[in-house]
Amino acid sequence: MATTDIKVGGDAQDNPLVEGLERLPVHPTTLVIFGATGDLARRKLLPAIYNLAHEGALPERFNLIGSSRSEMSHEEFAQHAAEAIRQFSRREPSEQVLDVLLSNMRYVSGSFDDDSVYTQLDGLLKEFDDAAGQPLNRVFYLSTAPEFFPVIIEELGKSGLNSHEGSEVRAVIEKPFGTTLQEAKDLNKRVLSVFAEKQLFRIDHYLGKETVQNVMAFRFANGLFEPVWNRNYIDRVEITAAEDLTIGTRAGYYDQAGALRDLVQNHMLQLLCNVAMEPPVHFEADEIRDEKVKVLRSVIKPTPETVDDIAVRAQYGPGTIGGETVRGYLQEDGVPADSNTETYAAIRLEIDNWRWAGVPFYLRTGKSLARKVTEIAITLKPVPHLAFQQEGSVGVRPNQLILTMQPNEGVSLSLGAKIPGTRMRIRPVNMEFLYGTSFMSQSPEAYERLILDAMRGDATLFTRNDEVEAQWEICDPIVQKWEATPGPLPQYEAGTQGPAEADRLLEDGARWRAI
Ligand code: BG6
């Protein structure tokens, strides 16, 4: 088999972003994507791989095998990949880089429970090894519907593809990792009977976002904030992941999942961990994940009795988003007219440990809201005494620190400042850091970082088995209670702030931040 070395891109002259980019060595690798013609592969994985190639960040020898049920030749798959890259890559593809990447692509079609798929894969993997004259590392990326995860894992074990003499074999598993606590436990058990934990990379793409990683940098690289980062100074933490999109064409998946499983169980609890964890001694995968697990285990678990007090769900009704009229959730194609699936979820959690006891953590997410915003808002306690009361200090508000993940990535701190004039009048102003202006460069997509890390065997930004189960332990009682409680659900108008019901989670007088 003729393969081409992938010394592509990496030229600082035509690609200024390469400058200063840290290049960590990656062993020559063959990546196998199951579900390679699916939506995620098309929109995210293939474009991410192209961008890594463009930056010269892929290993010198890199091959890709796509696999899915659709009948296709190698050439047709390469064509499909090229189209996906042209449509979704964050940068205009260079034909030279693309050609090299496509020349090292192969395709295997078939059903994931069919042994012959794995025999063919084995053959292609060996051909790539022979062409390279050495055993290449292998990464199996499971980007299929979740019911195929155990099937593929078992087939990989059965065909002996879970290990390879002289090189590393790793498996990347997409979300959702189970739809209940029990399912997650069963899946962990099945996966761990074939692969060792150090071979496994459970994806949560939020961890690959630069701005999410920056939460740790912000906390642990600055002496200013850590002393106040506790119950003595922080009044409440509000984490929002609002979207202005409807469910689009994803009814099949979404109606089974709902907002809590789709975003809270994974991405939002990870954000909470980043805010609340203790500083690790070293920035190493297991140390960081140990600290996160400690936080998750300290969260007071909801019970059937407390769910109604601490959680609110709702569905979007018809409305207008960005000037466009949209349908309500129950009118979406593929959604049963009596569906009880929530498109909005808000919960109040408490972390029962030394640092955080008594501080409410509010998490909310929803589809079809007024705008897309992902942020962590940390509100400090009010000052103990207002010296300028007679002077009209009405504008004095507790300091608020906002870490914005998207859009307008950055950090903003609200401060009380004197309004110019003879009187001592105060009003809040913002001190801002914006990623875009400080770094003047485009951040890589989360999947670029994560695919590279999986190839390098660095699991820091992936969820460990105990972590995923600890996340489920928090969400499972809510899921169970909601499933057992018939609807109809409260509705909120699409394009708005979400349901008024969410206000009841807050303390008296408090308000959610505007979306
Ligand atoms: C995915 C969810 O995990 O995250 C989607 O399945 C959601 O429903 C998406 O839209 C949000 O990701 P991002 O990166 O756009 O904030």
Boltz pocket constraint, residues with backbone or C-beta under 6 A from the ligand:
constraints:
  - pocket:
      binder: B
      contacts: [[A, 243], [A, 262], [A, 263], [A, 374]]
      max_distance: 6.0
